[in-house]
Amino acid sequence: MAVDGSDVREMIDFINEAGVGAIGTVEDAKAQVQRLVDQSGGFGAMLLLAHEWANPMATRRSFELIAQHVMPEFQGQSWSTRTPSSAPRTPGPGTPSSRTKPSPT
């Protein structure tokens, strides 16, 4: 996939707006994960792609921020993927009822 843009800022904007990644703040990353949840109805795992282009300490700090501030927002959202397709899905993350496990059937 070619990244459109004539400078770095335009390329970053393209990545973020196309939904193929999140480059920016913790809030930008949360918004991208939420878009993926909304598009898919929920998922059980998320893989992160990394290159060894950036400073290793900066990359580590990025992963720490994701672990501390992004992923906790989405804990438990995959429960909706474990219910039969005929059952109503639980609300998305951010609502208290989405953080509870479904009752056993």
MARTI-843828 format. One record per residue (C-alpha): chain; y, x, z. Coordinates in pm, whole numbers, plus 50000, padded with zeros to 5 digits. Each point is the difference from the previous one (the first is absolute). Example, Ala and Ser with C-alpha at 12.3 -4.5 7.8 and 13.67 -1.06 7.14 Angstrom:
<nodes>
+---+-------+-------+-------+
: c : north :  east :    up :
+---+-------+-------+-------+
: A : 49550 : 51230 : 50780 :
: A : 50344 : 50137 : 49934 :
+---+-------+-------+-------+
</nodes>
This chain:
<nodes>
+---+-------+-------+-------+
: c : north :  east :    up :
+---+-------+-------+-------+
: A : 50000 : 50000 : 50000 :
: A : 50335 : 50142 : 49902 :
: A : 50280 : 49977 : 50253 :
: A : 50322 : 49875 : 49846 :
: A : 50330 : 50158 : 50092 :
: A : 50230 : 50280 : 49900 :
: A : 50048 : 50138 : 50351 :
: A : 49811 : 50006 : 50330 :
: A : 50184 : 49696 : 50142 :
: A : 49909 : 49788 : 49695 :
: A : 49638 : 50115 : 50022 :
: A : 49981 : 49909 : 50370 :
: A : 50153 : 49661 : 49926 :
: A : 49744 : 49944 : 49724 :
: A : 49706 : 50082 : 50231 :
: A : 50130 : 49769 : 50273 :
: A : 50099 : 49712 : 49770 :
: A : 49678 : 50014 : 49796 :
: A : 49801 : 49975 : 50322 :
: A : 49789 : 50306 : 49929 :
: A : 50118 : 50182 : 50310 :
: A : 50250 : 50019 : 50279 :
: A : 50243 : 50287 : 50015 :
: A : 50263 : 49967 : 50267 :
: A : 50019 : 49868 : 50353 :
: A : 49748 : 49844 : 50236 :
: A : 50151 : 49663 : 49907 :
: A : 49940 : 50073 : 49629 :
: A : 49635 : 50076 : 50077 :
: A : 49960 : 49681 : 50206 :
: A : 50148 : 49796 : 49716 :
: A : 49760 : 50153 : 49747 :
: A : 49694 : 49935 : 50218 :
: A : 50120 : 49643 : 50055 :
: A : 50029 : 49951 : 49621 :
: A : 49640 : 50120 : 49962 :
: A : 49882 : 49763 : 50275 :
: A : 50187 : 49711 : 49838 :
: A : 49855 : 50079 : 49655 :
: A : 49642 : 50044 : 50120 :
: A : 49970 : 49756 : 50288 :
: A : 49908 : 50291 : 50226 :
: A : 49786 : 50309 : 49985 :
: A : 49794 : 50209 : 50237 :
: A : 50112 : 50356 : 49927 :
: A : 50285 : 50186 : 49840 :
: A : 49972 : 50345 : 49848 :
: A : 50296 : 50233 : 49993 :
: A : 50049 : 50247 : 49718 :
: A : 50137 : 50343 : 50077 :
: A : 50074 : 50307 : 49797 :
: A : 50045 : 50349 : 50134 :
: A : 50345 : 50016 : 49842 :
: A : 50199 : 49928 : 50314 :
: A : 50043 : 50207 : 50310 :
: A : 49683 : 49953 : 50211 :
: A : 50198 : 49920 : 50315 :
: A : 50209 : 49742 : 49815 :
: A : 49683 : 49840 : 49863 :
: A : 49848 : 49992 : 50349 :
: A : 50316 : 49838 : 50137 :
: A : 49987 : 49739 : 49724 :
: A : 49641 : 49912 : 50094 :
: A : 50098 : 49983 : 50369 :
: A : 50281 : 49755 : 49921 :
: A : 49763 : 49785 : 49794 :
: A : 49741 : 50002 : 50280 :
: A : 50253 : 49925 : 50273 :
: A : 50233 : 49753 : 49830 :
: A : 49841 : 49851 : 49687 :
: A : 49629 : 49946 : 50061 :
: A : 50040 : 49833 : 50343 :
: A : 50194 : 49721 : 49826 :
: A : 49689 : 49912 : 49799 :
: A : 49722 : 50031 : 50258 :
: A : 49764 : 49704 : 49982 :
: A : 50127 : 49871 : 49666 :
: A : 49661 : 50060 : 49838 :
: A : 49834 : 49722 : 50201 :
: A : 50094 : 49755 : 49727 :
: A : 49783 : 50195 : 49755 :
: A : 49696 : 49951 : 50224 :
: A : 50005 : 49622 : 50003 :
: A : 49816 : 49786 : 49745 :
: A : 50213 : 49924 : 49696 :
: A : 50001 : 49630 : 50082 :
: A : 50156 : 50060 : 50342 :
: A : 50378 : 50005 : 50024 :
: A : 50142 : 50349 : 50019 :
: A : 50188 : 50113 : 50306 :
: A : 50375 : 50054 : 49976 :
: A : 50122 : 50343 : 49892 :
: A : 50097 : 50281 : 50236 :
: A : 50303 : 49944 : 50213 :
: A : 49880 : 49667 : 50132 :
: A : 49824 : 49998 : 50337 :
: A : 49702 : 49801 : 49872 :
: A : 49921 : 50267 : 49741 :
: A : 49925 : 50248 : 50275 :
: A : 49707 : 49803 : 50143 :
: A : 49642 : 50017 : 49886 :
: A : 49852 : 49689 : 49840 :
: A : 49762 : 49806 : 50218 :
: A : 49631 : 50066 : 49933 :
: A : 49831 : 49747 : 49771 :
+---+-------+-------+-------+
</nodes>
